[in-house]
């Protein structure tokens, strides 16, 4: 099994749609086994600008982490197809073990 993690900003857009929504629908249409979007409390990216969205008087948008898991071949195919639609963000993958009951 392979897990992919996609790091983006909440205010990133794909056309008129929030990017995180676009990616989640893309994963659903791709029949991925499961995916979750997480809202970050604090973070920074390549620009080295700290984002603190929960701090008083902050206009920062929270970082978003999308993570999904499936068979390795499927994850790699979906990531390749996703990169045809959107080239930004930061994506990492790693092997995981699935412990089923």
N, C-alpha and C positions, 0 to 999 in steps of 0.2 A: 504494500500500500504506500501511496505517496501523498503527502500533505503539501499544499501550496498556501502561502500567505502573501497577500497583496496589501501593501501599505500605500494609502492615498490620503488626501485631505478631504474633509467632509464637503467643502465647497467646490471640489472638482466636478466638472460637468461633462456629459457626453451629449452634445446637442443641447436640447432643452431639459434633459433629464439628469438628476444627480447621478454621478458616476457609480456610486456604490449601489444604487438601485439598478442601473443598467447591468452591472456585473452580476448581481444576484439573479436577475431575470435571465441573463445569458447562461449562468450555471444551471439554473432550473431547466431551461430549454435543452441544455446539453446532457440532461439526465445524470448529473453528478449525484453521488450517493448522499452527500450532505454538505451544507455550507452555513457559516455563521458570520455576521458582521458585528464587530465590536467598536464601540465609541471610546476613544482614548481620553484619559484624564489630562495628560500632558505629553508633549512630544516635540521632536524637531527632526528635520530632514537634511538633505544635502545643502540647503541654504543656511544651516546652522542658526536658524531663528527659533527660539523656544516659543512654543504655543501653550498657553495656559487658559483654556476656554472657561474654566470654572472660577477663575479669579475675578473679584469684583472689578467692574469697569473694563473688563476685557472684551474686545471684539473679535478675538481669535476663534476660528472654527476648530473644532476638535479633530484630531487625527482619527482615521478609520482604518481598522484592520479587518480584512475579509480573509477567512480561512476555509479551505475545503479539502476533502479527502476522497480518493477513489483509487482504482487500480492505476499503477504507474503509467501504463500506456495511455489510458483515458485522460489522466491529468495532463500529460505532456501534449496530447492532441488538443485539449481544450485551451491550454495556455497558448499554444501556437495560433489557434483560431482567434482567441481573445486579442492577441497582439496585432492581428489584422485589423481589428476594430479600434484599439486604443494602445498607444505606445508609451504612455507615461506610467507613473507609479513605480514602485519597487517590489519585485517579486522574488521570493525565496521558496525553495522546496526542500523537503527532507523526508527520508524514509521513516515510516511509523509502523508499529505493530498493532494489529487489531485484535483485541481480546473479546471474543463473543461468548455469551453465556452458553 
